[in-house]
Amino acid sequence: MSLASTRPFASRRVLLGVTGGIASYKSAWLARLLTKAGAAVDVVMTRAATEFVGPVTFEALTGRPVHTGLFDAGRALEHVTLARAADAIVVAPATADFLARAASGQADDLLTACLLAATCPVLLVPAMNDRMWAHPQTQRNVHHLGTLGYRVLPPDEGMLAAGEGSGPGRMPEPETIFAHAGRLLETPGPLAGLRVAVTAGPTREALDPVRFLSNHSSGKMGAAIAAAAWRRGADVDLIAGPLAVAPPVGPRVTAVETTADMADAVRRALATADLLVMAAAPADFTPAAVAPSKIKKGSRPPTVALDFTVDILASTRDARRPGAVIVGFALETDDVMAHARAKLEAKELDLIVVNDATEEGAGFAVDTNRVTLLDRAGGSEALPLMPKSEVADAILDRVEGLLGGR
């Protein structure tokens, strides 16, 4: 399941700049991701970039003409037209040469001229040899570009060009750049700049050294909420049990195992959190005693004594900051709304997200969900079945309404 929402890309114009580095082959997939998300993608290639990937590749992926020369076909003002139309500019890869020219304000090709004519947000994604990246002149250029308002996504560490080994300089994967482009395009709202804590996934309670009690939670819903909150400009802490999906780009991830571990992490996060979204499905029971060695089939006990685990929302109530918004989840199988409303009141939540575990396409381990949102004022909003990334945005829309009223 993709955690990145297509919401910020619909009907938007993205200028994708491609410079002459070996990583430019990844830019073709980035162009595809942006186009598939609903953006109109104008690709501007430097002459050097065309030595690595042909313009026809990008034309086929975006369905739009590719732009290469400052004076191609007599279009002397194309840099102004492209820059004015763009809602965001992403340059990936951005070579050391391009960074140097951009930092000094040159406009000797179409791409650098577009940067000078642009007023929209700009994301630069450097990719080069690790020694070139570490050079003081490159670092000075990157710092200066930051002071000009450009956002720079640092390179990853990993295998570089053949024979050059491994080090910092590798261009991040297209999915990572795509997520950062979504944050770039997002209209700032009430969540921007706030601290948000989100829990996700199951917890595990050990029975013996090789077995545990848990549930079917995949963590998809919580991970989607964390991704959406980060895209909206929040500073996000994701407190996650064992996830069945890769953690989203952006949030800091605290991995936990048991319900007690998750409760401790939530308590720490609440010290600075403006919003807590308790989307995890922590185990409700734990073995009263953990066997010191593997329980054999022939010697297993006839019963396993269970204790209740800590109630995270109830036990951390005293750690909440004044004015913080607290959102809980209720996955039920019977008397769904009555049980959810009781949980909302008992745990002093501002909003509770309710779904029926028996409903097809909702609940655990699927990519969709159908939920109802209940608030403390007695309001109720039933949402249709939709992808969990869209459910995450719907929940955060309601949360932003609550934040705006405080």
VENQUIJO-V300829 format. One record per residue. N is the residue number from 1. RES is the residue in three letters. PHI is phi in whole degrees, 0 to 359 (* if undefined). D_LAST is the distance of its C-alpha to the last C-alpha in Angstrom with 2 decimals. Layout:
n: <N	N>
res: <RES	RES>
phi: <PHI	PHI>
d_last: <D_LAST	D_LAST>
This chain:
n: <1	2	3	4	5	6	7	8	9	10	11	12	13	14	15	16	17	18	19	20	21	22	23	24	25	26	27	28	29	30	31	32	33	34	35	36	37	38	39	40	41	42	43	44	45	46	47	48	49	50	51	52	53	54	55	56	57	58	59	60	61	62	63	64	65	66	67	68	69	70	71	72	73	74	75	76	77	78	79	80	81	82	83	84	85	86	87	88	89	90	91	92	93	94	95	96	97	98	99	100	101	102	103	104	105	106	107	108	109	110	111	112	113	114	115	116	117	118	119	120	121	122	123	124	125	126	127	128	129	130	131	132	133	134	135	136	137	138	139	140	141	142	143	144	145	146	147	148	149	150	151	152	153	154	155	156	157	158	159	160	161	162	163	164	165	166	167	168	169	170	171	172	173	174	175	176	177	178	179	180	181	182	183	184	185	186	187	188	189	190	191	192	193	194	195	196	197	198	199	200	201	202	203	204	205	206	207	208	209	210	211	212	213	214	215	216	217	218	219	220	221	222	223	224	225	226	227	228	229	230	231	232	233	234	235	236	237	238	239	240	241	242	243	244	245	246	247	248	249	250	251	252	253	254	255	256	257	258	259	260	261	262	263	264	265	266	267	268	269	270	271	272	273	274	275	276	277	278	279	280	281	282	283	284	285	286	287	288	289	290	291	292	293	294	295	296	297	298	299	300	301	302	303	304	305	306	307	308	309	310	311	312	313	314	315	316	317	318	319	320	321	322	323	324	325	326	327	328	329	330	331	332	333	334	335	336	337	338	339	340	341	342	343	344	345	346	347	348	349	350	351	352	353	354	355	356	357	358	359	360	361	362	363	364	365	366	367	368	369	370	371	372	373	374	375	376	377	378	379	380	381	382	383	384	385	386	387	388	389	390	391	392	393	394	395	396	397	398	399	400	401	402	403	404	405	406>
res: <MET	SER	LEU	ALA	SER	THR	ARG	PRO	PHE	ALA	SER	ARG	ARG	VAL	LEU	LEU	GLY	VAL	THR	GLY	GLY	ILE	ALA	SER	TYR	LYS	SER	ALA	TRP	LEU	ALA	ARG	LEU	LEU	THR	LYS	ALA	GLY	ALA	ALA	VAL	ASP	VAL	VAL	MET	THR	ARG	ALA	ALA	THR	GLU	PHE	VAL	GLY	PRO	VAL	THR	PHE	GLU	ALA	LEU	THR	GLY	ARG	PRO	VAL	HIS	THR	GLY	LEU	PHE	ASP	ALA	GLY	ARG	ALA	LEU	GLU	HIS	VAL	THR	LEU	ALA	ARG	ALA	ALA	ASP	ALA	ILE	VAL	VAL	ALA	PRO	ALA	THR	ALA	ASP	PHE	LEU	ALA	ARG	ALA	ALA	SER	GLY	GLN	ALA	ASP	ASP	LEU	LEU	THR	ALA	CYS	LEU	LEU	ALA	ALA	THR	CYS	PRO	VAL	LEU	LEU	VAL	PRO	ALA	MET	ASN	ASP	ARG	MET	TRP	ALA	HIS	PRO	GLN	THR	GLN	ARG	ASN	VAL	HIS	HIS	LEU	GLY	THR	LEU	GLY	TYR	ARG	VAL	LEU	PRO	PRO	ASP	GLU	GLY	MET	LEU	ALA	ALA	GLY	GLU	GLY	SER	GLY	PRO	GLY	ARG	MET	PRO	GLU	PRO	GLU	THR	ILE	PHE	ALA	HIS	ALA	GLY	ARG	LEU	LEU	GLU	THR	PRO	GLY	PRO	LEU	ALA	GLY	LEU	ARG	VAL	ALA	VAL	THR	ALA	GLY	PRO	THR	ARG	GLU	ALA	LEU	ASP	PRO	VAL	ARG	PHE	LEU	SER	ASN	HIS	SER	SER	GLY	LYS	MET	GLY	ALA	ALA	ILE	ALA	ALA	ALA	ALA	TRP	ARG	ARG	GLY	ALA	ASP	VAL	ASP	LEU	ILE	ALA	GLY	PRO	LEU	ALA	VAL	ALA	PRO	PRO	VAL	GLY	PRO	ARG	VAL	THR	ALA	VAL	GLU	THR	THR	ALA	ASP	MET	ALA	ASP	ALA	VAL	ARG	ARG	ALA	LEU	ALA	THR	ALA	ASP	LEU	LEU	VAL	MET	ALA	ALA	ALA	PRO	ALA	ASP	PHE	THR	PRO	ALA	ALA	VAL	ALA	PRO	SER	LYS	ILE	LYS	LYS	GLY	SER	ARG	PRO	PRO	THR	VAL	ALA	LEU	ASP	PHE	THR	VAL	ASP	ILE	LEU	ALA	SER	THR	ARG	ASP	ALA	ARG	ARG	PRO	GLY	ALA	VAL	ILE	VAL	GLY	PHE	ALA	LEU	GLU	THR	ASP	ASP	VAL	MET	ALA	HIS	ALA	ARG	ALA	LYS	LEU	GLU	ALA	LYS	GLU	LEU	ASP	LEU	ILE	VAL	VAL	ASN	ASP	ALA	THR	GLU	GLU	GLY	ALA	GLY	PHE	ALA	VAL	ASP	THR	ASN	ARG	VAL	THR	LEU	LEU	ASP	ARG	ALA	GLY	GLY	SER	GLU	ALA	LEU	PRO	LEU	MET	PRO	LYS	SER	GLU	VAL	ALA	ASP	ALA	ILE	LEU	ASP	ARG	VAL	GLU	GLY	LEU	LEU	GLY	GLY	ARG>
phi: <*	279	274	280	281	274	306	287	264	301	61	253	253	241	268	258	269	234	252	276	232	299	289	299	296	291	294	297	290	298	300	294	299	297	294	297	282	109	277	271	252	261	268	243	250	284	301	295	298	290	283	259	224	285	304	298	299	290	297	293	278	257	72	227	295	260	249	233	250	297	237	301	53	74	271	291	252	297	297	289	297	295	294	292	281	283	273	200	240	236	251	210	280	251	285	300	298	296	300	296	292	294	294	268	77	289	220	268	213	297	292	294	295	298	299	291	269	271	241	276	298	232	244	253	237	296	206	189	299	298	289	294	295	282	299	304	292	296	296	295	297	297	299	296	299	296	292	278	102	283	265	243	266	300	290	276	266	166	296	258	301	309	86	257	71	232	171	287	153	285	292	303	294	307	297	292	297	302	297	293	295	297	296	296	273	295	289	302	225	300	281	301	85	273	266	234	246	230	255	208	83	272	242	232	243	294	262	209	297	237	234	209	263	202	213	271	300	263	87	298	292	296	296	294	294	299	298	292	294	294	300	280	100	282	266	248	252	258	259	234	285	299	267	267	233	292	301	289	290	111	295	283	247	251	274	231	244	260	296	298	300	294	299	297	293	296	300	295	293	295	299	233	281	272	211	241	244	269	267	289	239	295	298	272	230	223	302	296	216	265	296	287	221	302	282	280	303	286	241	295	289	292	220	241	287	241	245	287	280	294	276	297	297	288	286	256	302	289	269	291	284	302	87	293	266	240	241	245	237	226	257	237	238	207	44	304	291	296	294	294	297	296	294	304	285	295	258	54	267	272	207	230	257	247	214	260	295	270	277	295	86	235	91	283	60	233	269	239	203	235	231	238	258	246	243	288	277	95	287	216	226	268	261	285	297	203	301	297	296	284	299	301	293	296	297	289	300	294	298	297	296	294	294	293	268	247>
d_last: <34.43	32.73	29.17	28.64	27.17	29.17	26.14	25.91	29.70	30.45	32.26	31.65	34.49	35.04	37.89	39.32	41.64	44.34	46.56	49.82	49.08	50.19	46.58	46.60	47.73	44.21	42.83	44.56	42.42	39.26	40.38	40.84	37.37	35.74	37.99	37.48	33.68	34.26	34.52	37.46	38.94	41.21	43.21	44.74	47.37	49.28	53.05	53.01	50.49	52.98	55.46	53.24	51.82	53.25	51.17	52.33	50.25	47.00	48.25	48.90	45.45	43.41	45.75	45.52	48.00	47.81	48.08	50.24	52.02	50.94	53.74	54.27	55.96	55.73	51.92	51.54	47.95	46.63	44.44	42.62	42.33	41.00	38.51	37.18	36.75	34.92	31.19	31.80	34.90	35.78	39.01	40.32	42.58	42.48	45.78	46.61	48.59	45.76	43.30	45.92	46.52	42.83	42.20	45.09	44.00	47.03	47.29	50.57	49.53	47.29	44.39	44.14	44.56	41.63	39.42	40.43	39.78	36.34	32.94	31.01	29.71	32.66	33.07	36.35	37.75	40.73	43.65	46.95	49.39	47.88	50.12	49.11	45.41	46.09	48.13	46.75	47.09	44.93	42.26	42.46	42.10	39.03	37.39	38.28	36.93	33.58	33.61	34.30	31.03	32.62	31.10	33.80	33.87	36.34	39.34	39.87	42.73	45.46	48.84	49.74	52.67	55.90	57.54	54.62	53.19	49.54	46.95	43.80	44.24	43.84	41.52	38.58	39.00	38.09	35.35	33.64	34.01	32.75	29.49	29.05	29.94	27.16	24.61	26.38	26.04	22.44	20.35	17.55	14.08	10.61	12.61	15.13	15.74	13.54	15.50	15.98	18.47	20.36	23.36	26.27	29.79	31.94	33.06	36.72	38.46	41.99	44.91	47.55	47.87	47.88	45.89	42.36	40.22	37.40	36.21	36.27	32.82	33.21	29.75	29.51	26.20	24.40	26.17	25.16	21.42	21.91	23.89	21.39	18.47	20.92	22.11	18.66	18.80	17.20	19.20	20.23	22.13	24.08	25.58	28.49	31.40	34.54	33.49	35.77	34.32	34.13	30.88	28.86	29.20	26.59	24.80	26.35	28.07	28.76	31.54	31.92	34.61	34.01	31.16	31.41	31.14	27.96	26.46	27.40	25.88	22.54	22.50	23.22	20.57	17.80	18.58	16.81	14.86	11.22	12.33	15.46	17.38	20.39	22.77	25.90	28.62	29.79	33.13	33.06	36.53	38.55	42.29	43.21	45.63	46.01	49.62	51.03	52.96	52.85	53.56	56.69	57.24	60.30	58.75	55.25	54.24	54.26	50.65	47.62	45.72	41.94	39.11	35.44	33.27	30.19	27.12	24.67	21.37	22.72	24.44	21.60	19.00	19.70	18.99	15.29	13.12	10.57	7.09	9.27	9.48	13.08	15.30	18.87	22.03	24.75	28.17	30.41	33.97	34.22	32.14	29.39	26.66	27.57	27.45	24.14	22.50	24.09	22.76	19.17	19.54	21.81	19.79	16.38	14.96	11.94	14.41	18.14	20.54	23.88	27.29	30.89	33.09	36.17	35.15	37.01	34.99	31.92	31.16	32.99	34.99	34.59	32.96	31.32	29.02	28.17	24.98	22.99	19.22	18.27	14.86	14.33	14.44	17.93	17.50	20.04	20.83	24.18	24.78	28.37	30.31	29.51	29.68	27.31	26.17	25.01	23.43	21.44	20.15	19.37	17.33	15.35	14.90	13.20	11.08	10.08	9.16	6.86	5.39	5.59	3.83	0.00>
